[in-house]
Amino acid sequence: MEFFKAVPLGSILTFVVALIVGSQGSRGGFLSIFRAEIYQYEFWWSWPLFFAGTGLAWGIMMLQR
């Protein structure tokens, strides 16, 4: 159950960090930040950052059990 709670937190963390780093013109090195487009909406995204943020949130929630 903690994993399903951690996914939105990982998404929010990814969106905020990728927006800040990507809007400055950087790719973030290992983070591989790219501009994604869904229909007419564009936003910055990073899969490695999403997995790391979700794992971090999941670990913190598991520690609080």
N, C-alpha and C positions, 0 to 999 in steps of 0.2 A: 504494500500500500504506500510506503514511503517513496518508492520510485515514481509513482504517478503524481505525487505531490512535488517531487523534485524536478520533473520535466518542465513545468511552466517557469520555475525559478531559473533553471538553466537557459531557457529561451530568453527571459528578460535580461539576464546577465550578458548573454551573447549579443542581443540586439543593442544594448547600451554601449558595450565595449567596442563592438564592430562599427557602430555609428561614429563614435569618437575617433577611433584610429583610421577608419576608412575615409571619412570626410576630410582628413588631413592629407590624403593622397598616398598613404602608406599601405602596404599589403600585410604588414604585421609579421613578416618572416614565417615562422612555423605555423602561425594562426591561419594563414591562407585566406585572408579576408577578401571577399569578392562582392560585386554588386549583383544582387538577384532581382529578377523582374517577374512579377506575377500579375498577369493582365496589364493594367496601366500603372501599377504601383511598383516603385523601385525602393530597395532597402539594402543595407549592407549585412552580410551574413558570413559565418565561419563555422564549418562543421567540427573541426578539432576543438574550437572554443566551446561549442555547444556540448560536446561529449564531456569535456573537462569540467564545465560548470555544472552539468547535471550530476556527474559523479561526485563533485564536491558537495553539492546540496544534499545528495542522497547519503553520503557519508556522515554529514553533520546530523541529519535526521535519524540515522541509525544509532549514532552516539547518544542521542537524547531519549532513546527508548527506555 
